[in-house]
Amino acid sequence: MVSLKGKHIYLRALEPEDLDFIYEIENDTSLWVLSDTQTPYSRFLIKQYLENAQQDIFEAKQLRLAICTAEGIAIGLIDVFDFDIKNKRAGIGILIKDKANRYKGYGKEALNLLVDYCFKILHLHQVYANISESNEASLRLFENNGFKKIGLKEDWSFDGQQFSNEYILQRINR
């Protein structure tokens, strides 16, 4: 059985009450390099997004879930993107918002729950992640969850001053 509830966290669908939380994340310029964002988002646009966030993954081709503590406090987001039902694969991205909540196992638990969901409920054959070569914490997180580096995209991202490389990691459901 797949549950989106772990020992310390659970994953849930986005709610209208998440507006301020998502607004802060999407407009934090220090995080833009992780998501290839280049412009700020208005509260209006995020409100519209939240109104449509309940679309089925088979229709929207993506799914964003809030990572919440056992007390119900949203601490991060985890995404399934580029959902490709024909080839049975999808990308995964994860973010723990505040540095104080990082390195506590929340990301590991969230990633385990989502991969389990992708393999057992969505019946995907593989999931992948795109991670900057310099993002050692994320590389460790995914590699410790059975993802393998399968390629390096050289000079893949430009931060306004320099190019950086990006790994693609993959986990196959065997």
N, C-alpha and C positions, 0 to 999 in steps of 0.2 A: 504494500500500500504506500502511496506517495502522500506525504503531508508537507505543507509549506510551513510547518512549525517545527523548529528545532529546540534544543535544550535552553538556549539563551535568547534566541530571536525568532521572529516569524516574518514571512513575506505576505503582503496583502496588496490588493488592488488600490490604485490611487483614489483618493476621496477629494471632494471640493475643499475640505479643510487643509489639504496639503498645499494650497496656493502659495502661502508665504514661504514654506520650506523649499518648494521647487523654484520659486522666484529668486531666493537667495543663492541656490546652487547654480542656476542658469546665468545669473549675473555676476558671479564671482569670477573675475577675470583671471585669477590664478589657476582656475580649473579649465579654462577655455582650451588650453593646449591638449588636454586629455580628450576633448570631444570635438575638436576642429571647429568650435564655435568662434565666430568673428564679430558678432553683433549682440547687443543686449536684447533681452526679451521683456516686453511689457506685461503687466499684470493681466491686461485684457487678453493678450495672446495665450498666456498660460491658462487663464480661465477657460478659454475656448478649447484648448488642448484637453484640459481635465473633463470638460463636458463630453468630449469624444473619446476619452481614454478607455471607456468601457467596451469599445469595439472588440469583436472577436479577433483573436490572433490570426485566424485563417483569412480574415478580411483585411485587417490592418497591416499584416506582415511584421508586426512588432508587438511587444508587451513590456510595459514598464511597471515594476512593482516597488513598493516601499519596503525597506528593511526596518523592522521595528523591534525594540527591546521587549522583553516579557511584560514590561509595564505599559506598553503601547506607544512609546515615544519613537517617532521616525528618526532614524539616524543615517539613512542612506538610501540609495536607489540601486536597483539591479535591472538590467534590460536584456531582453531577447530582441534581436534586430535581424534584418535581412532573412526573415523566416522563409525558407524555400521548401515547400512541401514536396515538390517533385523530386528533388535531390536529397530530401530528408536531412537538411542542415540549417543551422542558424548561428549568428554571432551572439556573443555575450559580453556585456560591459557591466562594471560595478563601481560604485563610489560610496565610500563612507565619508560623510560631509565634514565632521569636525575631527581635527587631529587627535583630540582627547579620546575619541572612540576607536581609533585605529590601533592595530597590534593587540587586540583583545580577543581575537578569534571570531568576531562578528562577520567579517568578510568571508572567512573560510566556511563558516556555517551557512551563510547565505548562498555562496557558490555551490556548496554541496546540495542544498535543497533545490536550487534551480536546475542544476545538471540532472539531478534525479527526476525532476518534473519533465525536463526536455526528453529524456530517454524513455521514461515509463509511461507518461501521459501523452506527449506529443509524438512519440515513437520516432524520434530523430535518430539518424545513424551517426551524426557527428555534430559537434559544436566547436566553435573557434573563437579566438580573441585576437585583437590587434593591440599590441602593447609597445610603447616606446622603449627603445633599448636602455634608456636611462631610468626607467621606472622599475627599479629592482624589487620593490615590495610587491608590485602586481605580478611581475614575472615569477617571483617565489610562490605567491598565492596560487597562481594557475598551475605552475609546474608541480606543486605539492598536491594538486587535485587531479593529477593524471594527464594534464595537457603537455604536449611535446612541441618544442620549437620546430617548425617545419620550413621556415624561410625567414630571410632578412630582407626587408624592403629598404634599400639604401636611399639616403636623402629624401625620405618619404614625406616628412612634415617640415614646414617652415614656420618658425615662431616670430617672424618679423626681423630677426637678426641672423639666424643660422638654420641650416637644415639638420634634421636628426633622423636616425634610422628607426625603423619599427619592425618588431618581430610579429610574425603570425604564428599563433599556437593553435593546436588542434587536439581534440580528444575524440576518439572513435568509440562508439558503443559496441563493445565486443562481448 
